[in-house]
Amino acid sequence: MSRNRALPARRMTGLLLAAALIAAAAACTPAPPPGPTGSGTPTATATTAPTSSSAPPSSSASATGEPQAGGKPGHVFVINLENKGYDKVWGASSAAPYLSRTLRAQGVLLSDYYGIAHNSNPNYLAQISGQGSNPMTRADCPTYAPFTQTGTADHGQVQGTGCVYPESVPTVAGQLSAAGKTWKGYMEDMGTPCLHPEPGAKDDHQGAKQGDQYATRHNPFVYFTAITSSPDCERNVVDFSALAGDLQSVATTPNLAYISPNLCNDGHDNPCVDGSPGGLAASDSWLREQVPAILDSPAFKQDGVLVITFDETEGQTTGSAAIPGGAAGGRVGALVLSPFTRGGTASDTPYNHFSLLASIEDIFSLPRLGYAGAPGLKSFGADVFNARS
């Protein structure tokens, strides 16, 4: 089995997170609630969420204000939704009341969180590899073209163009395997494990079909030869239906669970191919059905972190934040729920999808890859893991 080669760490990893949790206990003081805003960037860092008429799931560990685990996170769940800007999702008129109010009241809202490019594909790739975009990934890779490398730039960036990165390009999946940790990608409607086109072939999963709304471009694992050439791909890149069984025990829940809903349930299509309403309302309904099982799971209650975010804003909106790796995908926001977070709080620290990768790597004491290791790139700290504030 091939293993990926990681770049040297740029900063402290697991110790940084532990220190952040201790610092939070001494330094964090809640501020008055501001309520959701319709525009601009919030400035409060420990605010209280607006209340909701919908009761949160009784099993949510984050609602207790104290982590169930004494150490640090050990199971990370990531859910990516599609093509919605911050104000549309988190504003007062949001079409996603479960996400923007019920879940919001249980977690930390990252109000200055950005996508790194348009269109979808480079945002997903960034979250597991730290690689920036190129012309073909920004075009969503309609052809499953091998990457042609022309050089290497700062922060581990491979130069060139193409979609399927060579085996020399590492990912967090390879890092986790090498460290004895587990990971899985759960792709709704994929069916066949590790499903992807043949190299050089047209991608026939660019659009939804009746009974098949899987999108290759929303499955970042199949764009790295180090994964697709390994037995790990068929074992670990599986249909979303496998998640329910894996959640039944801590032992069967992977350390990293990366979840991509189908083209209707992620909010991409509106209407959906079957004629049902799509968009943000469809995403909210899917979250209402699926998230409670994650929050109720033994692994989440023990030491879990759930991150719900969006790949990019609609249109070609860009962000103005100066973050390593960029904010060209626009301001989308992210919600973090965990026994280690305090419900109804917020952080205005600038983050992007590379920050999410850095945070995962820090949690598992892994070297940071690509832009995740760039100087000045922040991972989630005491502003996010604030349960003891």
C-alpha positions as CSV (number, residue, x, y, z in Angstrom):
1,M,0.0,0.0,0.0
2,S,1.4,3.4,-0.9
3,R,1.8,6.0,1.7
4,N,1.8,9.7,1.2
5,R,4.8,11.9,2.2
6,A,3.9,14.8,4.4
7,L,5.7,18.2,4.5
8,P,7.4,19.3,7.8
9,A,5.1,20.8,10.4
10,R,5.1,24.7,10.4
11,R,3.9,25.0,14.0
12,M,2.9,23.0,17.0
13,T,0.2,20.5,16.3
14,G,-1.7,18.5,19.0
15,L,-0.1,20.6,21.8
16,L,-1.4,23.8,20.3
17,L,-5.0,22.5,20.6
18,A,-4.6,21.4,24.1
19,A,-3.1,24.7,25.1
20,A,-5.9,26.5,23.4
21,L,-8.5,24.7,25.4
22,I,-6.6,25.5,28.7
23,A,-6.3,29.2,27.6
24,A,-9.9,29.4,26.8
25,A,-10.9,28.3,30.3
26,A,-9.1,31.3,31.7
27,A,-9.7,33.9,29.2
28,C,-13.0,33.5,27.4
29,T,-15.8,35.9,28.5
30,P,-19.2,35.8,26.8
31,A,-20.5,39.0,25.1
32,P,-24.1,40.1,24.7
33,P,-26.1,38.4,21.9
34,P,-26.0,40.3,18.6
35,G,-28.5,38.2,16.6
36,P,-27.9,37.3,12.9
37,T,-26.9,40.1,10.6
38,G,-27.9,40.7,7.0
39,S,-24.5,42.1,5.8
40,G,-21.1,42.9,6.9
41,T,-18.7,41.0,9.1
42,P,-19.6,40.4,12.7
43,T,-17.1,41.6,15.3
44,A,-18.1,39.7,18.5
45,T,-16.2,36.5,19.3
46,A,-18.2,34.8,22.0
47,T,-21.7,35.8,21.2
48,T,-24.9,34.0,21.9
49,A,-27.1,32.6,19.1
50,P,-30.7,33.7,18.6
51,T,-33.1,31.3,20.2
52,S,-35.2,28.9,18.2
53,S,-38.7,27.5,18.6
54,S,-37.4,24.1,17.6
55,A,-35.9,22.1,20.4
56,P,-32.3,20.8,19.9
57,P,-31.7,17.1,20.0
58,S,-31.6,16.1,23.6
59,S,-28.5,14.0,23.1
60,S,-26.3,16.9,21.8
61,A,-23.2,16.8,24.0
62,S,-22.4,20.5,23.1
63,A,-25.6,21.6,24.8
64,T,-24.2,20.6,28.2
65,G,-21.4,23.1,28.0
66,E,-18.8,20.5,29.2
67,P,-17.0,18.0,27.0
68,Q,-17.7,14.3,27.7
69,A,-14.0,13.6,27.1
70,G,-11.2,14.9,29.2
71,G,-8.6,15.4,26.5
72,K,-9.0,16.6,22.9
73,P,-11.2,15.8,19.9
74,G,-10.7,12.4,18.4
75,H,-13.5,12.0,15.8
76,V,-14.1,14.7,13.1
77,F,-17.1,14.8,10.9
78,V,-17.2,17.2,7.9
79,I,-20.4,17.9,5.9
80,N,-20.1,20.1,2.8
81,L,-23.1,21.8,1.3
82,E,-23.2,23.8,-2.0
83,N,-23.2,27.3,-3.3
84,K,-24.6,29.5,-0.7
85,G,-23.2,32.8,0.7
86,Y,-23.1,33.7,4.4
87,D,-26.1,36.1,4.5
88,K,-28.4,33.7,2.7
89,V,-27.6,30.8,5.1
90,W,-27.2,32.6,8.4
91,G,-29.3,35.7,8.0
92,A,-32.7,36.3,9.6
93,S,-34.6,35.2,6.5
94,S,-32.6,32.0,6.1
95,A,-34.5,29.1,4.3
96,A,-32.6,26.7,6.6
97,P,-34.1,27.2,10.1
98,Y,-32.7,23.9,11.4
99,L,-29.2,24.8,10.5
100,S,-29.3,28.5,11.2
101,R,-31.3,28.4,14.4
102,T,-31.6,24.9,15.9
103,L,-28.1,23.7,15.2
104,R,-26.7,27.3,15.5
105,A,-27.8,27.4,19.1
106,Q,-25.7,24.3,19.9
107,G,-22.4,25.3,18.2
108,V,-19.9,27.9,17.3
109,L,-20.6,29.9,14.1
110,L,-17.4,30.9,12.2
111,S,-18.7,34.1,10.7
112,D,-15.5,34.9,8.7
113,Y,-15.0,31.5,7.0
114,Y,-14.3,31.5,3.2
115,G,-14.2,29.2,0.2
116,I,-10.9,29.3,-1.7
117,A,-12.1,29.4,-5.3
118,H,-14.9,28.9,-7.8
119,N,-16.2,26.4,-8.9
120,S,-16.8,23.5,-6.5
121,N,-13.9,21.1,-7.1
122,P,-10.9,23.1,-5.8
123,N,-12.7,23.7,-2.5
124,Y,-13.1,20.0,-1.8
125,L,-9.5,19.3,-2.9
126,A,-8.2,22.0,-0.6
127,Q,-9.8,20.4,2.5
128,I,-7.9,17.2,2.2
129,S,-4.6,18.2,0.5
130,G,-3.8,21.8,1.0
131,Q,-3.4,22.3,-2.8
132,G,-4.7,25.4,-4.5
133,S,-6.8,25.6,-7.6
134,N,-5.7,25.3,-11.3
135,P,-7.7,26.0,-14.5
136,M,-9.1,22.5,-14.8
137,T,-10.2,22.2,-11.2
138,R,-11.8,25.6,-11.4
139,A,-13.7,24.3,-14.4
140,D,-14.9,21.3,-12.2
141,C,-12.8,18.8,-14.1
142,P,-15.3,17.7,-16.9
143,T,-12.6,15.4,-18.1
144,Y,-10.8,13.2,-15.5
145,A,-7.5,14.3,-16.7
146,P,-4.2,13.3,-15.1
147,F,-2.3,16.2,-13.6
148,T,0.6,17.5,-15.7
149,Q,3.2,18.9,-13.3
150,T,5.5,21.7,-14.4
151,G,7.2,22.5,-11.1
152,T,6.8,23.0,-7.4
153,A,6.0,26.3,-5.6
154,D,6.1,27.5,-2.0
155,H,3.9,25.8,0.6
156,G,4.1,22.5,-1.2
157,Q,2.0,23.7,-4.2
158,V,2.5,21.5,-7.3
159,Q,2.4,23.7,-10.4
160,G,0.7,22.6,-13.6
161,T,-2.8,21.7,-14.7
162,G,-5.1,18.7,-14.5
163,C,-7.4,17.0,-12.1
164,V,-5.9,13.7,-10.9
165,Y,-2.8,14.4,-8.8
166,P,0.3,12.2,-9.0
167,E,1.1,9.7,-6.2
168,S,3.7,12.1,-4.9
169,V,1.0,14.6,-3.7
170,P,0.0,13.7,-0.1
171,T,-3.4,14.0,1.5
172,V,-4.7,13.9,5.1
173,A,-6.1,10.5,4.3
174,G,-2.6,9.2,3.7
175,Q,-1.4,11.0,6.8
176,L,-4.1,9.4,8.9
177,S,-3.4,5.9,7.6
178,A,0.3,6.3,8.2
179,A,-0.4,7.5,11.8
180,G,-2.6,4.4,12.5
181,K,-5.8,6.5,12.4
182,T,-8.9,5.8,10.3
183,W,-10.8,7.8,7.7
184,K,-13.8,7.4,5.4
185,G,-15.5,9.4,2.7
186,Y,-19.3,8.9,2.6
187,M,-20.7,9.9,-0.8
188,E,-24.4,9.9,-1.2
189,D,-25.6,8.0,-4.4
190,M,-22.1,6.8,-5.3
191,G,-23.1,3.2,-4.9
192,T,-19.9,1.5,-6.1
193,P,-17.0,2.2,-3.7
194,C,-14.3,4.5,-5.1
195,L,-16.3,5.4,-8.2
196,H,-14.5,7.6,-10.7
197,P,-14.0,7.8,-14.4
198,E,-11.1,6.2,-16.2
199,P,-8.1,8.5,-16.5
200,G,-8.5,10.8,-19.5
201,A,-12.2,10.0,-19.8
202,K,-15.2,12.3,-19.7
203,D,-16.8,12.5,-16.3
204,D,-20.3,11.2,-16.7
205,H,-21.3,12.3,-13.1
206,Q,-21.3,16.0,-13.7
207,G,-25.1,16.3,-13.6
208,A,-27.8,14.5,-11.7
209,K,-29.8,11.6,-13.2
210,Q,-33.0,10.0,-12.0
211,G,-31.8,7.7,-9.2
212,D,-28.2,8.8,-9.4
213,Q,-27.3,12.2,-8.1
214,Y,-23.6,11.5,-7.2
215,A,-21.1,14.1,-8.3
216,T,-17.5,13.1,-8.8
217,R,-16.3,16.6,-8.3
218,H,-17.7,16.6,-4.7
219,N,-15.6,13.5,-3.8
220,P,-12.0,14.8,-3.4
221,F,-10.5,11.4,-2.5
222,V,-10.7,10.1,-6.1
223,Y,-8.5,12.9,-7.4
224,F,-5.4,11.6,-5.8
225,T,-3.5,8.7,-7.2
226,A,-2.0,7.8,-3.8
227,I,-5.6,7.0,-2.8
228,T,-7.1,5.5,-5.9
229,S,-4.1,3.2,-6.5
230,S,-4.5,1.8,-2.9
231,P,-6.9,-0.8,-1.5
232,D,-7.9,2.0,0.9
233,C,-10.0,3.6,-1.8
234,E,-12.5,0.8,-2.1
235,R,-12.5,0.2,1.7
236,N,-12.8,3.8,2.7
237,V,-14.5,5.8,-0.1
238,V,-18.0,4.4,0.2
239,D,-21.6,5.1,-0.3
240,F,-23.3,7.3,2.3
241,S,-25.5,4.5,3.4
242,A,-22.6,2.9,5.2
243,L,-22.5,5.7,7.7
244,A,-25.4,4.6,9.8
245,G,-23.8,1.3,10.7
246,D,-20.4,2.8,11.3
247,L,-21.9,5.3,13.8
248,Q,-23.1,2.4,16.1
249,S,-19.9,2.3,18.1
250,V,-16.7,4.3,18.8
251,A,-14.6,1.4,17.3
252,T,-16.4,1.5,14.0
253,T,-16.5,5.2,13.6
254,P,-13.6,6.6,11.6
255,N,-11.4,9.3,13.1
256,L,-12.3,11.4,10.0
257,A,-15.7,11.0,8.4
258,Y,-16.1,13.2,5.3
259,I,-19.6,13.5,4.1
260,S,-20.9,14.7,0.7
261,P,-24.7,14.7,0.1
262,N,-26.0,14.2,-3.4
263,L,-26.7,17.0,-5.8
264,C,-30.2,17.6,-4.5
265,N,-29.5,17.2,-0.7
266,D,-26.4,19.4,-0.8
267,G,-28.5,22.3,-2.2
268,H,-26.7,22.4,-5.6
269,D,-29.8,21.7,-7.8
270,N,-33.0,23.7,-7.6
271,P,-35.3,22.1,-8.6
272,C,-33.9,18.6,-8.2
273,V,-33.8,16.1,-11.1
274,D,-36.9,14.3,-9.7
275,G,-38.9,17.5,-9.7
276,S,-38.7,18.1,-6.0
277,P,-37.7,21.4,-4.5
278,G,-34.0,21.8,-4.0
279,G,-31.7,24.6,-2.9
280,L,-31.1,25.5,0.7
281,A,-34.4,24.2,1.9
282,A,-33.6,20.7,0.6
283,S,-30.2,20.9,2.4
284,D,-31.9,21.9,5.7
285,S,-34.4,19.0,5.4
286,W,-31.5,16.5,4.8
287,L,-29.6,17.9,7.8
288,R,-32.7,17.5,10.0
289,E,-32.9,13.9,9.0
290,Q,-29.2,13.0,9.2
291,V,-27.4,15.1,11.8
292,P,-29.2,13.8,14.9
293,A,-27.7,10.3,14.2
294,I,-24.2,11.9,14.3
295,L,-24.9,13.9,17.4
296,D,-26.3,10.8,19.1
297,S,-23.4,8.6,18.2
298,P,-21.0,7.3,20.9
299,A,-18.0,8.7,19.1
300,F,-19.4,12.2,18.8
301,K,-20.5,12.2,22.4
302,Q,-17.1,11.0,23.5
303,D,-14.8,13.4,21.6
304,G,-16.4,14.4,18.3
305,V,-16.4,17.5,16.2
306,L,-18.9,18.2,13.5
307,V,-18.2,20.9,10.9
308,I,-20.9,22.0,8.5
309,T,-19.9,24.4,5.8
310,F,-20.4,25.3,2.1
311,D,-18.0,24.9,-0.7
312,E,-18.4,28.4,-2.2
313,T,-20.9,31.2,-2.6
314,E,-23.3,31.4,-5.4
315,G,-22.1,33.2,-8.6
316,Q,-18.5,34.4,-8.6
317,T,-18.5,36.4,-5.3
318,T,-15.1,36.6,-3.7
319,G,-14.0,37.5,-0.2
320,S,-11.7,40.3,0.9
321,A,-10.0,38.6,3.9
322,A,-6.3,38.3,3.7
323,I,-5.8,34.5,4.5
324,P,-3.1,32.3,3.2
325,G,-4.5,30.3,0.3
326,G,-7.1,33.0,-0.4
327,A,-10.8,33.8,0.0
328,A,-11.7,33.7,-3.7
329,G,-14.6,31.4,-3.1
330,G,-16.5,34.0,-1.0
331,R,-17.7,34.2,2.5
332,V,-19.7,31.1,3.4
333,G,-19.4,30.6,7.2
334,A,-19.1,27.3,9.0
335,L,-20.8,25.8,12.1
336,V,-18.8,23.7,14.6
337,L,-20.6,21.4,17.1
338,S,-18.7,19.4,19.7
339,P,-18.5,18.5,23.3
340,F,-15.6,20.9,23.2
341,T,-17.7,23.9,22.0
342,R,-20.1,26.1,23.8
343,G,-23.5,26.4,22.1
344,G,-24.7,29.7,20.7
345,T,-21.2,31.3,20.4
346,A,-19.4,32.8,17.4
347,S,-15.9,33.6,16.2
348,D,-14.9,36.3,13.7
349,T,-11.4,34.9,13.2
350,P,-10.7,34.7,9.5
351,Y,-10.7,31.0,8.3
352,N,-10.9,29.2,5.0
353,H,-11.0,25.6,3.8
354,F,-7.2,25.3,4.3
355,S,-7.8,26.3,8.0
356,L,-10.2,23.3,8.2
357,L,-7.4,21.0,7.0
358,A,-5.0,22.5,9.4
359,S,-7.4,22.0,12.2
360,I,-7.9,18.3,11.4
361,E,-4.1,17.8,11.2
362,D,-3.6,19.6,14.5
363,I,-6.2,17.5,16.2
364,F,-4.4,14.3,15.1
365,S,-0.9,15.7,15.6
366,L,-0.1,15.5,11.8
367,P,2.2,17.8,9.8
368,R,0.3,20.4,7.9
369,L,0.1,20.0,4.1
370,G,0.2,22.7,1.4
371,Y,-1.4,26.0,2.3
372,A,-2.5,24.5,5.6
373,G,1.1,25.0,6.7
374,A,1.5,28.5,5.3
375,P,2.7,31.1,7.8
376,G,-0.2,33.0,9.3
377,L,-2.8,30.4,8.4
378,K,-4.8,29.8,11.6
379,S,-6.4,26.6,12.7
380,F,-9.4,26.4,15.1
381,G,-8.3,27.4,18.6
382,A,-9.8,28.6,21.9
383,D,-12.3,30.7,20.0
384,V,-13.8,27.5,18.7
385,F,-13.0,24.9,21.3
386,N,-14.5,27.1,24.1
387,A,-16.7,24.7,26.2
388,R,-14.8,25.7,29.3
389,S,-15.0,29.4,28.7
